[in-house]
Amino acid sequence: MDLSLDRPESFLFVRRTARDSVTVVDREVTASFLLAPDRLIEGWLATDARALNKELAEAFFQLQPELVLLGTGERQSFPPHEFLAAFLRRGVGIEVMDNAAAARTYDLLAGEGRRVVVGFILPGDPAGDRAPRIL
């Protein structure tokens, strides 16, 4: 049997998740970030789902999603109503799940050509030792 690696080239995909990192294509990210099919935005200042607010929701809207996924770490944890209401007011669907489920769902939807944006909350320092980068 011949095995070969099939890598989608039409969108940025999640290769794997771990407790403290997510690998996007071949880049390991260790602090919270946002991911759309065409870009990865590091430096998202989220550290805990329970502390999310409407200001942190604004970063999603700049990416013009039709659907948002929120990965809240190893376990599903719901953000405050204020955060969720920001999406409802704009008519953008949002689903909250653990990081592994968010990664699987994102890959499936992005592979279908959907305009999905996922936010991953990771335990690392969101500012890190470098300024936010957009890939």
N, CA, C and O atoms as CSV, one atom per row, in Angstrom:
chain,resi,resn,atom,element,x,y,z
A,1,MET,N,N,0.846,-1.170,0.000
A,1,MET,CA,C,0.000,0.000,0.000
A,1,MET,C,C,0.892,1.234,0.000
A,1,MET,O,O,1.859,1.316,0.757
A,2,ASP,N,N,0.559,2.181,-0.848
A,2,ASP,CA,C,1.312,3.420,-0.957
A,2,ASP,C,C,0.619,4.489,-0.124
A,2,ASP,O,O,-0.561,4.779,-0.325
A,3,LEU,N,N,1.356,5.068,0.806
A,3,LEU,CA,C,0.818,6.149,1.625
A,3,LEU,C,C,1.467,7.453,1.203
A,3,LEU,O,O,2.673,7.510,0.962
A,4,SER,N,N,0.664,8.493,1.116
A,4,SER,CA,C,1.218,9.796,0.794
A,4,SER,C,C,0.497,10.868,1.602
A,4,SER,O,O,-0.671,10.718,1.960
A,5,LEU,N,N,1.198,11.923,1.875
A,5,LEU,CA,C,0.658,13.029,2.643
A,5,LEU,C,C,-0.137,13.936,1.713
A,5,LEU,O,O,0.389,14.439,0.720
A,6,ASP,N,N,-1.400,14.140,2.043
A,6,ASP,CA,C,-2.252,15.023,1.267
A,6,ASP,C,C,-2.439,16.308,2.060
A,6,ASP,O,O,-3.125,16.316,3.082
A,7,ARG,N,N,-1.831,17.391,1.592
A,7,ARG,CA,C,-1.901,18.675,2.294
A,7,ARG,C,C,-2.749,19.641,1.481
A,7,ARG,O,O,-2.410,19.964,0.343
A,8,PRO,N,N,-3.848,20.102,2.062
A,8,PRO,CA,C,-4.644,21.085,1.329
A,8,PRO,C,C,-3.833,22.354,1.087
A,8,PRO,O,O,-3.154,22.849,1.987
A,9,GLU,N,N,-3.906,22.863,-0.110
A,9,GLU,CA,C,-3.170,24.078,-0.423
A,9,GLU,C,C,-4.085,25.281,-0.545
A,9,GLU,O,O,-3.612,26.404,-0.720
A,10,SER,N,N,-5.392,25.063,-0.454
A,10,SER,CA,C,-6.329,26.162,-0.645
A,10,SER,C,C,-6.670,26.890,0.648
A,10,SER,O,O,-7.344,27.919,0.612
A,11,PHE,N,N,-6.216,26.375,1.791
A,11,PHE,CA,C,-6.501,27.040,3.065
A,11,PHE,C,C,-5.481,26.614,4.115
A,11,PHE,O,O,-4.853,25.562,4.005
A,12,LEU,N,N,-5.332,27.465,5.143
A,12,LEU,CA,C,-4.492,27.118,6.285
A,12,LEU,C,C,-5.243,26.083,7.113
A,12,LEU,O,O,-6.410,26.286,7.449
A,13,PHE,N,N,-4.597,24.996,7.436
A,13,PHE,CA,C,-5.269,23.914,8.158
A,13,PHE,C,C,-4.554,23.616,9.463
A,13,PHE,O,O,-3.372,23.919,9.630
A,14,VAL,N,N,-5.298,23.015,10.387
A,14,VAL,CA,C,-4.732,22.612,11.670
A,14,VAL,C,C,-4.252,21.176,11.530
A,14,VAL,O,O,-5.015,20.275,11.183
A,15,ARG,N,N,-2.969,20.989,11.809
A,15,ARG,CA,C,-2.382,19.652,11.722
A,15,ARG,C,C,-2.592,18.871,13.012
A,15,ARG,O,O,-2.899,17.680,12.976
A,16,ARG,N,N,-2.423,19.552,14.176
A,16,ARG,CA,C,-2.608,18.855,15.451
A,16,ARG,C,C,-2.848,19.857,16.565
A,16,ARG,O,O,-2.533,21.042,16.447
A,17,THR,N,N,-3.416,19.346,17.653
A,17,THR,CA,C,-3.585,20.154,18.863
A,17,THR,C,C,-2.934,19.425,20.028
A,17,THR,O,O,-2.849,18.197,20.037
A,18,ALA,N,N,-2.482,20.185,20.999
A,18,ALA,CA,C,-1.928,19.656,22.245
A,18,ALA,C,C,-2.450,20.542,23.373
A,18,ALA,O,O,-3.135,21.532,23.116
A,19,ARG,N,N,-2.138,20.201,24.593
A,19,ARG,CA,C,-2.624,20.971,25.737
A,19,ARG,C,C,-2.221,22.439,25.652
A,19,ARG,O,O,-3.006,23.325,25.989
A,20,ASP,N,N,-0.996,22.691,25.201
A,20,ASP,CA,C,-0.483,24.061,25.220
A,20,ASP,C,C,-0.054,24.587,23.853
A,20,ASP,O,O,0.681,25.571,23.774
A,21,SER,N,N,-0.503,23.944,22.779
A,21,SER,CA,C,-0.134,24.424,21.448
A,21,SER,C,C,-1.102,23.895,20.392
A,21,SER,O,O,-1.844,22.937,20.613
A,22,VAL,N,N,-1.062,24.552,19.246
A,22,VAL,CA,C,-1.797,24.120,18.063
A,22,VAL,C,C,-0.832,24.262,16.901
A,22,VAL,O,O,-0.158,25.285,16.778
A,23,THR,N,N,-0.756,23.257,16.052
A,23,THR,CA,C,0.109,23.332,14.879
A,23,THR,C,C,-0.743,23.651,13.656
A,23,THR,O,O,-1.643,22.893,13.293
A,24,VAL,N,N,-0.443,24.786,13.028
A,24,VAL,CA,C,-1.124,25.229,11.811
A,24,VAL,C,C,-0.158,24.997,10.665
A,24,VAL,O,O,0.917,25.595,10.619
A,25,VAL,N,N,-0.536,24.140,9.751
A,25,VAL,CA,C,0.322,23.650,8.672
A,25,VAL,C,C,1.568,23.077,9.345
A,25,VAL,O,O,1.494,21.987,9.914
A,26,ASP,N,N,2.714,23.772,9.302
A,26,ASP,CA,C,3.927,23.280,9.961
A,26,ASP,C,C,4.404,24.203,11.073
A,26,ASP,O,O,5.515,24.031,11.576
A,27,ARG,N,N,3.594,25.174,11.467
A,27,ARG,CA,C,3.985,26.154,12.488
A,27,ARG,C,C,3.276,25.849,13.802
A,27,ARG,O,O,2.048,25.797,13.856
A,28,GLU,N,N,4.060,25.648,14.862
A,28,GLU,CA,C,3.494,25.419,16.191
A,28,GLU,C,C,3.248,26.770,16.867
A,28,GLU,O,O,4.159,27.588,16.995
A,29,VAL,N,N,2.006,26.988,17.296
A,29,VAL,CA,C,1.621,28.243,17.950
A,29,VAL,C,C,1.338,27.925,19.413
A,29,VAL,O,O,0.621,26.972,19.718
A,30,THR,N,N,1.905,28.727,20.322
A,30,THR,CA,C,1.809,28.420,21.752
A,30,THR,C,C,1.059,29.476,22.568
A,30,THR,O,O,1.002,29.377,23.794
A,31,ALA,N,N,0.491,30.473,21.912
A,31,ALA,CA,C,-0.320,31.477,22.601
A,31,ALA,C,C,-1.603,31.672,21.808
A,31,ALA,O,O,-1.648,31.377,20.614
A,32,SER,N,N,-2.629,32.161,22.455
A,32,SER,CA,C,-3.946,32.309,21.830
A,32,SER,C,C,-3.853,33.037,20.492
A,32,SER,O,O,-3.071,33.975,20.332
A,33,PHE,N,N,-4.676,32.582,19.522
A,33,PHE,CA,C,-4.638,33.159,18.184
A,33,PHE,C,C,-5.961,32.943,17.465
A,33,PHE,O,O,-6.812,32.170,17.905
A,34,LEU,N,N,-6.109,33.642,16.351
A,34,LEU,CA,C,-7.262,33.483,15.468
A,34,LEU,C,C,-6.777,32.882,14.159
A,34,LEU,O,O,-5.662,33.150,13.710
A,35,LEU,N,N,-7.633,32.062,13.553
A,35,LEU,CA,C,-7.277,31.423,12.292
A,35,LEU,C,C,-8.452,31.492,11.333
A,35,LEU,O,O,-9.561,31.066,11.655
A,36,ALA,N,N,-8.195,32.035,10.152
A,36,ALA,CA,C,-9.147,32.046,9.046
A,36,ALA,C,C,-8.510,31.224,7.926
A,36,ALA,O,O,-7.309,30.957,7.975
A,37,PRO,N,N,-9.269,30.825,6.936
A,37,PRO,CA,C,-8.677,30.018,5.860
A,37,PRO,C,C,-7.495,30.666,5.168
A,37,PRO,O,O,-6.639,29.968,4.625
A,38,ASP,N,N,-7.433,32.002,5.177
A,38,ASP,CA,C,-6.358,32.685,4.465
A,38,ASP,C,C,-5.349,33.405,5.353
A,38,ASP,O,O,-4.405,34.009,4.844
A,39,ARG,N,N,-5.533,33.351,6.691
A,39,ARG,CA,C,-4.538,34.003,7.546
A,39,ARG,C,C,-4.607,33.521,8.991
A,39,ARG,O,O,-5.647,33.091,9.490
A,40,LEU,N,N,-3.443,33.614,9.637
A,40,LEU,CA,C,-3.291,33.291,11.054
A,40,LEU,C,C,-2.901,34.588,11.750
A,40,LEU,O,O,-1.964,35.267,11.331
A,41,ILE,N,N,-3.619,34.927,12.813
A,41,ILE,CA,C,-3.334,36.165,13.529
A,41,ILE,C,C,-2.940,35.824,14.959
A,41,ILE,O,O,-3.768,35.391,15.760
A,42,GLU,N,N,-1.670,36.024,15.263
A,42,GLU,CA,C,-1.169,35.770,16.605
A,42,GLU,C,C,-1.382,37.006,17.472
A,42,GLU,O,O,-1.636,38.102,16.972
A,43,GLY,N,N,-1.275,36.805,18.769
A,43,GLY,CA,C,-1.373,37.929,19.686
A,43,GLY,C,C,-2.790,38.247,20.116
A,43,GLY,O,O,-3.031,39.325,20.660
A,44,TRP,N,N,-3.750,37.334,19.888
A,44,TRP,CA,C,-5.108,37.554,20.386
A,44,TRP,C,C,-5.021,37.482,21.908
A,44,TRP,O,O,-4.501,36.506,22.448
A,45,LEU,N,N,-5.513,38.478,22.592
A,45,LEU,CA,C,-5.282,38.630,24.024
A,45,LEU,C,C,-6.223,37.824,24.912
A,45,LEU,O,O,-6.483,38.221,26.048
A,46,ALA,N,N,-6.726,36.730,24.429
A,46,ALA,CA,C,-7.611,35.877,25.229
A,46,ALA,C,C,-6.786,34.912,26.070
A,46,ALA,O,O,-5.844,34.293,25.575
A,47,THR,N,N,-7.146,34.790,27.344
A,47,THR,CA,C,-6.439,33.861,28.226
A,47,THR,C,C,-7.377,32.868,28.898
A,47,THR,O,O,-6.936,31.829,29.389
A,48,ASP,N,N,-8.672,33.183,28.922
A,48,ASP,CA,C,-9.656,32.338,29.600
A,48,ASP,C,C,-11.022,32.657,29.004
A,48,ASP,O,O,-11.380,33.828,28.876
A,49,ALA,N,N,-11.781,31.643,28.640
A,49,ALA,CA,C,-13.095,31.865,28.031
A,49,ALA,C,C,-13.997,32.689,28.932
A,49,ALA,O,O,-14.789,33.493,28.442
A,50,ARG,N,N,-13.891,32.505,30.222
A,50,ARG,CA,C,-14.764,33.223,31.157
A,50,ARG,C,C,-14.443,34.710,31.245
A,50,ARG,O,O,-15.218,35.475,31.819
A,51,ALA,N,N,-13.307,35.130,30.683
A,51,ALA,CA,C,-12.900,36.534,30.733
A,51,ALA,C,C,-13.073,37.245,29.384
A,51,ALA,O,O,-12.669,38.398,29.238
A,52,LEU,N,N,-13.668,36.566,28.402
A,52,LEU,CA,C,-13.841,37.189,27.091
A,52,LEU,C,C,-14.870,38.313,27.176
A,52,LEU,O,O,-15.807,38.257,27.972
A,53,ASN,N,N,-14.676,39.341,26.335
A,53,ASN,CA,C,-15.590,40.475,26.322
A,53,ASN,C,C,-15.820,40.920,24.884
A,53,ASN,O,O,-15.231,40.369,23.954
A,54,LYS,N,N,-16.683,41.923,24.706
A,54,LYS,CA,C,-17.009,42.336,23.337
A,54,LYS,C,C,-15.826,42.952,22.610
A,54,LYS,O,O,-15.788,42.915,21.381
A,55,GLU,N,N,-14.861,43.515,23.322
A,55,GLU,CA,C,-13.668,44.046,22.659
A,55,GLU,C,C,-12.862,42.911,22.014
A,55,GLU,O,O,-12.344,43.071,20.909
A,56,LEU,N,N,-12.755,41.777,22.696
A,56,LEU,CA,C,-12.036,40.635,22.128
A,56,LEU,C,C,-12.814,40.003,20.977
A,56,LEU,O,O,-12.222,39.345,20.122
A,57,ALA,N,N,-14.128,40.193,20.944
A,57,ALA,CA,C,-14.946,39.691,19.834
A,57,ALA,C,C,-14.678,40.487,18.560
A,57,ALA,O,O,-14.793,39.947,17.459
A,58,GLU,N,N,-14.325,41.755,18.697
A,58,GLU,CA,C,-14.095,42.610,17.526
A,58,GLU,C,C,-13.032,42.038,16.589
A,58,GLU,O,O,-13.124,42.212,15.373
A,59,ALA,N,N,-12.039,41.369,17.132
A,59,ALA,CA,C,-10.984,40.799,16.283
A,59,ALA,C,C,-11.564,39.799,15.276
A,59,ALA,O,O,-11.077,39.704,14.150
A,60,PHE,N,N,-12.594,39.060,15.673
A,60,PHE,CA,C,-13.241,38.118,14.759
A,60,PHE,C,C,-13.926,38.861,13.619
A,60,PHE,O,O,-13.809,38.464,12.459
A,61,PHE,N,N,-14.639,39.937,13.940
A,61,PHE,CA,C,-15.431,40.649,12.937
A,61,PHE,C,C,-14.572,41.268,11.854
A,61,PHE,O,O,-15.023,41.415,10.718
A,62,GLN,N,N,-13.340,41.633,12.183
A,62,GLN,CA,C,-12.433,42.181,11.177
A,62,GLN,C,C,-12.126,41.166,10.079
A,62,GLN,O,O,-11.726,41.541,8.976
A,63,LEU,N,N,-12.313,39.881,10.380
A,63,LEU,CA,C,-12.045,38.812,9.409
A,63,LEU,C,C,-13.284,38.427,8.609
A,63,LEU,O,O,-13.217,37.525,7.774
A,64,GLN,N,N,-14.408,39.088,8.847
A,64,GLN,CA,C,-15.663,38.902,8.121
A,64,GLN,C,C,-16.114,37.442,8.033
A,64,GLN,O,O,-16.295,36.910,6.938
A,65,PRO,N,N,-16.295,36.793,9.199
A,65,PRO,CA,C,-16.704,35.381,9.179
A,65,PRO,C,C,-18.196,35.210,8.922
A,65,PRO,O,O,-19.000,36.096,9.210
A,66,GLU,N,N,-18.545,34.054,8.375
A,66,GLU,CA,C,-19.952,33.663,8.336
A,66,GLU,C,C,-20.261,32.798,9.553
A,66,GLU,O,O,-21.413,32.686,9.971
A,67,LEU,N,N,-19.221,32.190,10.117
A,67,LEU,CA,C,-19.363,31.333,11.290
A,67,LEU,C,C,-18.080,31.422,12.107
A,67,LEU,O,O,-16.983,31.453,11.549
A,68,VAL,N,N,-18.221,31.463,13.438
A,68,VAL,CA,C,-17.068,31.519,14.341
A,68,VAL,C,C,-17.070,30.279,15.222
A,68,VAL,O,O,-18.109,29.856,15.730
A,69,LEU,N,N,-15.891,29.713,15.391
A,69,LEU,CA,C,-15.679,28.618,16.337
A,69,LEU,C,C,-14.775,29.151,17.432
A,69,LEU,O,O,-13.831,29.894,17.163
A,70,LEU,N,N,-15.062,28.773,18.655
A,70,LEU,CA,C,-14.232,29.193,19.780
A,70,LEU,C,C,-13.712,27.954,20.483
A,70,LEU,O,O,-14.480,27.199,21.081
A,71,GLY,N,N,-12.399,27.746,20.409
A,71,GLY,CA,C,-11.745,26.658,21.130
A,71,GLY,C,C,-11.293,27.180,22.480
A,71,GLY,O,O,-10.492,28.112,22.554
A,72,THR,N,N,-11.804,26.584,23.551
A,72,THR,CA,C,-11.585,27.136,24.892
A,72,THR,C,C,-10.532,26.386,25.699
A,72,THR,O,O,-10.502,26.500,26.924
A,73,GLY,N,N,-9.679,25.630,25.043
A,73,GLY,CA,C,-8.634,24.891,25.748
A,73,GLY,C,C,-8.922,23.403,25.748
A,73,GLY,O,O,-9.588,22.893,24.847
A,74,GLU,N,N,-8.425,22.707,26.754
A,74,GLU,CA,C,-8.617,21.259,26.838
A,74,GLU,C,C,-10.065,20.867,27.099
A,74,GLU,O,O,-10.508,19.778,26.731
A,75,ARG,N,N,-10.791,21.775,27.739
A,75,ARG,CA,C,-12.198,21.513,28.057
A,75,ARG,C,C,-13.068,22.655,27.559
A,75,ARG,O,O,-12.634,23.804,27.478
A,76,GLN,N,N,-14.287,22.317,27.233
A,76,GLN,CA,C,-15.246,23.333,26.833
A,76,GLN,C,C,-15.598,24.213,28.028
A,76,GLN,O,O,-15.893,23.717,29.115
A,77,SER,N,N,-15.564,25.512,27.812
A,77,SER,CA,C,-15.884,26.477,28.855
A,77,SER,C,C,-16.592,27.651,28.182
A,77,SER,O,O,-16.067,28.232,27.233
A,78,PHE,N,N,-17.765,27.993,28.664
A,78,PHE,CA,C,-18.546,29.018,27.978
A,78,PHE,C,C,-18.160,30.430,28.407
A,78,PHE,O,O,-17.944,30.695,29.590
A,79,PRO,N,N,-18.077,31.336,27.422
A,79,PRO,CA,C,-17.765,32.740,27.712
A,79,PRO,C,C,-19.005,33.456,28.258
A,79,PRO,O,O,-20.106,32.907,28.224
A,80,PRO,N,N,-18.826,34.671,28.754
A,80,PRO,CA,C,-19.955,35.453,29.258
A,80,PRO,C,C,-20.977,35.752,28.149
A,80,PRO,O,O,-20.647,35.744,26.963
A,81,HIS,N,N,-22.192,36.008,28.553
A,81,HIS,CA,C,-23.269,36.314,27.605
A,81,HIS,C,C,-22.941,37.536,26.765
A,81,HIS,O,O,-23.303,37.596,25.590
A,82,GLU,N,N,-22.260,38.512,27.354
A,82,GLU,CA,C,-21.873,39.735,26.637
A,82,GLU,C,C,-21.058,39.395,25.382
A,82,GLU,O,O,-21.268,39.987,24.324
A,83,PHE,N,N,-20.142,38.452,25.505
A,83,PHE,CA,C,-19.299,38.047,24.379
A,83,PHE,C,C,-20.151,37.375,23.299
A,83,PHE,O,O,-20.041,37.716,22.121
A,84,LEU,N,N,-20.992,36.432,23.693
A,84,LEU,CA,C,-21.840,35.709,22.739
A,84,LEU,C,C,-22.847,36.646,22.071
A,84,LEU,O,O,-23.127,36.506,20.881
A,85,ALA,N,N,-23.390,37.597,22.827
A,85,ALA,CA,C,-24.378,38.529,22.285
A,85,ALA,C,C,-23.788,39.404,21.186
A,85,ALA,O,O,-24.506,39.807,20.272
A,86,ALA,N,N,-22.498,39.702,21.258
A,86,ALA,CA,C,-21.852,40.508,20.220
A,86,ALA,C,C,-21.981,39.828,18.856
A,86,ALA,O,O,-22.142,40.505,17.841
A,87,PHE,N,N,-21.912,38.505,18.827
A,87,PHE,CA,C,-22.044,37.763,17.573
A,87,PHE,C,C,-23.495,37.730,17.111
A,87,PHE,O,O,-23.779,37.894,15.924
A,88,LEU,N,N,-24.402,37.520,18.041
A,88,LEU,CA,C,-25.826,37.486,17.697
A,88,LEU,C,C,-26.277,38.814,17.095
A,88,LEU,O,O,-27.041,38.832,16.130
A,89,ARG,N,N,-25.808,39.918,17.657
A,89,ARG,CA,C,-26.178,41.238,17.144
A,89,ARG,C,C,-25.709,41.443,15.709
A,89,ARG,O,O,-26.324,42.204,14.962
A,90,ARG,N,N,-24.652,40.789,15.324
A,90,ARG,CA,C,-24.118,40.930,13.959
A,90,ARG,C,C,-24.584,39.813,13.027
A,90,ARG,O,O,-24.218,39.793,11.852
A,91,GLY,N,N,-25.376,38.898,13.539
A,91,GLY,CA,C,-25.878,37.809,12.706
A,91,GLY,C,C,-24.824,36.780,12.349
A,91,GLY,O,O,-24.920,36.129,11.309
A,92,VAL,N,N,-23.820,36.625,13.198
A,92,VAL,CA,C,-22.738,35.660,12.972
A,92,VAL,C,C,-22.919,34.505,13.952
A,92,VAL,O,O,-22.991,34.721,15.161
A,93,GLY,N,N,-22.992,33.289,13.436
A,93,GLY,CA,C,-23.113,32.118,14.299
A,93,GLY,C,C,-21.824,31.864,15.047
A,93,GLY,O,O,-20.738,32.119,14.525
A,94,ILE,N,N,-21.935,31.365,16.263
A,94,ILE,CA,C,-20.756,31.020,17.062
A,94,ILE,C,C,-21.000,29.695,17.762
A,94,ILE,O,O,-22.081,29.457,18.299
A,95,GLU,N,N,-20.001,28.842,17.755
A,95,GLU,CA,C,-20.036,27.558,18.442
A,95,GLU,C,C,-18.844,27.490,19.384
A,95,GLU,O,O,-17.731,27.852,19.004
A,96,VAL,N,N,-19.068,27.032,20.601
A,96,VAL,CA,C,-18.024,26.932,21.623
A,96,VAL,C,C,-17.714,25.461,21.862
A,96,VAL,O,O,-18.624,24.655,22.057
A,97,MET,N,N,-16.428,25.110,21.848
A,97,MET,CA,C,-16.015,23.718,22.038
A,97,MET,C,C,-14.579,23.676,22.533
A,97,MET,O,O,-13.925,24.716,22.612
A,98,ASP,N,N,-14.077,22.496,22.867
A,98,ASP,CA,C,-12.669,22.392,23.260
A,98,ASP,C,C,-11.792,22.564,22.012
A,98,ASP,O,O,-12.294,22.512,20.889
A,99,ASN,N,N,-10.497,22.767,22.209
A,99,ASN,CA,C,-9.599,23.052,21.088
A,99,ASN,C,C,-9.543,21.924,20.058
A,99,ASN,O,O,-9.514,22.191,18.857
A,100,ALA,N,N,-9.529,20.688,20.503
A,100,ALA,CA,C,-9.447,19.571,19.551
A,100,ALA,C,C,-10.686,19.532,18.656
A,100,ALA,O,O,-10.565,19.353,17.444
A,101,ALA,N,N,-11.854,19.695,19.232
A,101,ALA,CA,C,-13.092,19.698,18.443
A,101,ALA,C,C,-13.140,20.908,17.523
A,101,ALA,O,O,-13.584,20.801,16.379
A,102,ALA,N,N,-12.685,22.063,18.012
A,102,ALA,CA,C,-12.668,23.267,17.186
A,102,ALA,C,C,-11.749,23.085,15.984
A,102,ALA,O,O,-12.071,23.535,14.884
A,103,ALA,N,N,-10.613,22.432,16.185
A,103,ALA,CA,C,-9.671,22.193,15.083
A,103,ALA,C,C,-10.290,21.280,14.031
A,103,ALA,O,O,-10.209,21.565,12.836
A,104,ARG,N,N,-10.904,20.190,14.466
A,104,ARG,CA,C,-11.532,19.262,13.508
A,104,ARG,C,C,-12.646,19.950,12.725
A,104,ARG,O,O,-12.747,19.804,11.507
A,105,THR,N,N,-13.475,20.698,13.439
A,105,THR,CA,C,-14.604,21.372,12.796
A,105,THR,C,C,-14.123,22.448,11.836
A,105,THR,O,O,-14.654,22.579,10.733
A,106,TYR,N,N,-13.123,23.217,12.247
A,106,TYR,CA,C,-12.548,24.248,11.373
A,106,TYR,C,C,-12.019,23.621,10.080
A,106,TYR,O,O,-12.345,24.089,8.989
A,107,ASP,N,N,-11.206,22.565,10.194
A,107,ASP,CA,C,-10.634,21.934,9.002
A,107,ASP,C,C,-11.730,21.470,8.045
A,107,ASP,O,O,-11.611,21.649,6.833
A,108,LEU,N,N,-12.784,20.883,8.575
A,108,LEU,CA,C,-13.887,20.399,7.748
A,108,LEU,C,C,-14.573,21.561,7.024
A,108,LEU,O,O,-14.782,21.503,5.812
A,109,LEU,N,N,-14.921,22.613,7.765
A,109,LEU,CA,C,-15.632,23.743,7.167
A,109,LEU,C,C,-14.755,24.531,6.198
A,109,LEU,O,O,-15.214,24.922,5.125
A,110,ALA,N,N,-13.501,24.764,6.568
A,110,ALA,CA,C,-12.593,25.485,5.665
A,110,ALA,C,C,-12.367,24.674,4.394
A,110,ALA,O,O,-12.264,25.240,3.306
A,111,GLY,N,N,-12.289,23.348,4.526
A,111,GLY,CA,C,-12.125,22.475,3.363
A,111,GLY,C,C,-13.319,22.521,2.425
A,111,GLY,O,O,-13.188,22.229,1.237
A,112,GLU,N,N,-14.480,22.885,2.952
A,112,GLU,CA,C,-15.685,23.041,2.131
A,112,GLU,C,C,-15.777,24.430,1.514
A,112,GLU,O,O,-16.722,24.730,0.784
A,113,GLY,N,N,-14.787,25.283,1.812
A,113,GLY,CA,C,-14.783,26.627,1.262
A,113,GLY,C,C,-15.601,27.626,2.059
A,113,GLY,O,O,-15.892,28.714,1.562
A,114,ARG,N,N,-15.979,27.285,3.280
A,114,ARG,CA,C,-16.762,28.186,4.130
A,114,ARG,C,C,-15.866,29.261,4.720
A,114,ARG,O,O,-14.675,29.037,4.934
A,115,ARG,N,N,-16.432,30.414,4.978
A,115,ARG,CA,C,-15.689,31.524,5.598
A,115,ARG,C,C,-15.815,31.395,7.111
A,115,ARG,O,O,-16.596,32.099,7.751
A,116,VAL,N,N,-15.027,30.479,7.663
A,116,VAL,CA,C,-15.035,30.178,9.086
A,116,VAL,C,C,-13.806,30.792,9.735
A,116,VAL,O,O,-12.728,30.813,9.139
A,117,VAL,N,N,-13.965,31.289,10.950
A,117,VAL,CA,C,-12.837,31.800,11.721
A,117,VAL,C,C,-12.877,31.089,13.068
A,117,VAL,O,O,-13.932,30.982,13.693
A,118,VAL,N,N,-11.716,30.602,13.509
A,118,VAL,CA,C,-11.631,29.927,14.801
A,118,VAL,C,C,-10.671,30.693,15.704
A,118,VAL,O,O,-9.615,31.154,15.271
A,119,GLY,N,N,-11.060,30.814,16.951
A,119,GLY,CA,C,-10.181,31.387,17.963
A,119,GLY,C,C,-9.769,30.288,18.917
A,119,GLY,O,O,-10.621,29.591,19.467
A,120,PHE,N,N,-8.473,30.124,19.121
A,120,PHE,CA,C,-7.958,29.115,20.043
A,120,PHE,C,C,-7.422,29.812,21.289
A,120,PHE,O,O,-6.578,30.703,21.191
A,121,ILE,N,N,-7.911,29.409,22.455
A,121,ILE,CA,C,-7.379,29.923,23.716
A,121,ILE,C,C,-6.337,28.932,24.215
A,121,ILE,O,O,-6.634,27.763,24.460
A,122,LEU,N,N,-5.106,29.424,24.360
A,122,LEU,CA,C,-3.994,28.601,24.819
A,122,LEU,C,C,-3.423,29.204,26.096
A,122,LEU,O,O,-3.549,30.408,26.320
A,123,PRO,N,N,-2.794,28.380,26.941
A,123,PRO,CA,C,-2.304,28.882,28.231
A,123,PRO,C,C,-1.080,29.774,28.149
A,123,PRO,O,O,-0.725,30.407,29.143
A,124,GLY,N,N,-0.416,29.848,26.985
A,124,GLY,CA,C,0.784,30.687,26.861
A,124,GLY,C,C,0.464,32.157,26.969
A,124,GLY,O,O,-0.699,32.554,26.884
A,125,ASP,N,N,1.489,32.970,27.158
A,125,ASP,CA,C,1.364,34.419,27.237
A,125,ASP,C,C,0.926,34.940,25.867
A,125,ASP,O,O,1.660,34.772,24.893
A,126,PRO,N,N,-0.264,35.575,25.762
A,126,PRO,CA,C,-0.748,36.008,24.456
A,126,PRO,C,C,0.135,37.056,23.796
A,126,PRO,O,O,0.208,37.107,22.568
A,127,ALA,N,N,0.803,37.885,24.574
A,127,ALA,CA,C,1.705,38.881,23.988
A,127,ALA,C,C,3.040,38.247,23.652
A,127,ALA,O,O,3.747,38.695,22.749
A,128,GLY,N,N,3.378,37.197,24.391
A,128,GLY,CA,C,4.626,36.488,24.142
A,128,GLY,C,C,5.828,37.410,24.204
A,128,GLY,O,O,5.806,38.439,24.880
A,129,ASP,N,N,6.870,37.030,23.497
A,129,ASP,CA,C,8.061,37.863,23.483
A,129,ASP,C,C,8.196,38.573,22.145
A,129,ASP,O,O,9.274,39.049,21.792
A,130,ARG,N,N,7.089,38.642,21.401
A,130,ARG,CA,C,7.140,39.316,20.118
A,130,ARG,C,C,5.805,40.019,19.879
A,130,ARG,O,O,4.803,39.708,20.522
A,131,ALA,N,N,5.809,40.951,18.963
A,131,ALA,CA,C,4.590,41.675,18.605
A,131,ALA,C,C,3.666,40.747,17.837
A,131,ALA,O,O,4.133,39.759,17.271
A,132,PRO,N,N,2.364,41.035,17.799
A,132,PRO,CA,C,1.445,40.220,17.001
A,132,PRO,C,C,1.891,40.136,15.554
A,132,PRO,O,O,2.397,41.105,14.987
A,133,ARG,N,N,1.697,38.958,14.961
A,133,ARG,CA,C,2.070,38.744,13.559
A,133,ARG,C,C,0.863,38.242,12.810
A,133,ARG,O,O,0.023,37.532,13.362
A,134,ILE,N,N,0.781,38.611,11.561
A,134,ILE,CA,C,-0.269,38.106,10.677
A,134,ILE,C,C,0.429,37.334,9.580
A,134,ILE,O,O,1.303,37.865,8.895
A,135,LEU,N,N,0.042,36.072,9.411
A,135,LEU,CA,C,0.619,35.247,8.333
A,135,LEU,C,C,-0.380,35.102,7.226
A,135,LEU,O,O,-0.098,34.447,6.222
